Amino acid sequence: MKKITLFLFLLPLFTFSQEDLLEGLDSISVNQKVSSTFKALKIVNLESTKLAAKGDLYFIVAHRFGSIKDDFEGFYGLDNANTQLKFVYGLTDWLTISGARSELAYDFSTKYTLINQVNEGFPVTFTGFTSLAINNTLKESLYPKLKFDNRLSYVAQLLVSRKFSEKLSLEVAPTFLHENFVDNPLQNNTQYLIGAGGRYKLSKRWSLNIDYAAHLNRASNSIYKNPLSIGFDLETGGHVFQMHFTSSQGIHEAGYLAQTTGDWTKADVYFGFNLLRVF
């Protein structure tokens, strides 16, 4: 497992040798590269193929209130929230790194462009994404033999997007997930998912965003469900404000992919937002 993890996090460095080649391609077709497939770094929960530009620093506040099914007793979720503070930095135009902390986990990630969609040329954008999460919710009082390694989870995704028009962009994301600790003896530590999402531009500033992830080898007795999120992006000058309803209160990749408990059919969903500011 350590060899697999090392490979996933060194993969961006292996692609460094491609930079000169990609620069050469860009110099030929710089005016043909498709831009603004997505306006934000995430569709809702699912990472988009957008990267931070070289030297750009993003500060992101992501917030998920409690379930609206709590009614007035829980003030429709406002009394129970999960907040993530995140910094994202563009090391190069093709490599972005980030670090985040929420009540549920610390999360560190890399995102890197492999190839871009080109007008009248290559039809899609390929982007790689890897993350390492440190689970804050595991308590030594409940698990006396708990080790630091038990807190770790790893995610690797291939993000494939296409901008079909000025209004419509879609993405699919084959996903590998490994949790060092699972609370269900029937659940494999190594898990596989297919994510999908899209953006439809409603006006100059507004868009409708949806994403979903289908778990392919979840244990039959699992309490967790596939995450579905629906929301809107609002572009306001130097930042994008995302408002949405989602079945997952977890924000980091391992959290929303593997441990979503909400259920849209029972109104067990969470209102939330992502606020991005670029420096």
Helices and strands as residue ranges (DSSP letters): H 2-14, G 15-18, H 19-29, E 57-67, G 68-77, E 82-90, E 95-102, E 105-115, E 125-135, G 148-151, E 152-163, E 168-179, E 190-201, E 206-215, E 228-236, E 239-246, H 253-258, G 264-266, E 270-278
